[in-house]
Amino acid sequence: SKANHDLQIIFFTRLFFERDNYPEYKASVIQHDGDGRPFLDIYDIVCDGGNITDVKPIIGVMKRRFNKLGLIIADLEKDNYKVEVSPSSKGNFLECINLALDQYTN
C-alpha cells in the first residue's frame, strides 16, 4: 500500500531592527519584543498542502524563495537599516504552527 502525505512548507524569519530605526513604510507591521526591540516577522508559504508525489519542482521554488529573503535583507541594509536575523529561540514558531494548522479549521 502506498502512503499519502500532505506537504506544507513555510519559511519564516524574524528581523530585528535598531530602536527607532526601521522603515517608515513598515511601521504598521513592526512589533516590539519584551525588551522594546522592533522586529518584523516575514512568512512565506512555499507549498500549501495537496498530495505531492514529486518534490523536485518544490526544491527549485524553495531556492528562489530563500534567495528572495536574502534580497529583502540586502535592500533594507542598502537603505541604511541595521537588520539582525533572529535566532530560532527568539522567533515566533507558534505562528508557523498556526499557519500550518489553518487548513484544518473548517
Buried (B, 14 or more C-beta within 10 A) or exposed (E): EEEEEEEBBBBBBBBBBEEEEBBEEBEEEBEEEEEEBBBBBBEBBBBBEEEBEEEEEBEEEBEEBEEEBEEBBEEBEEEEBEBBEBEEEEBBEEBBEEBBEEEEEE
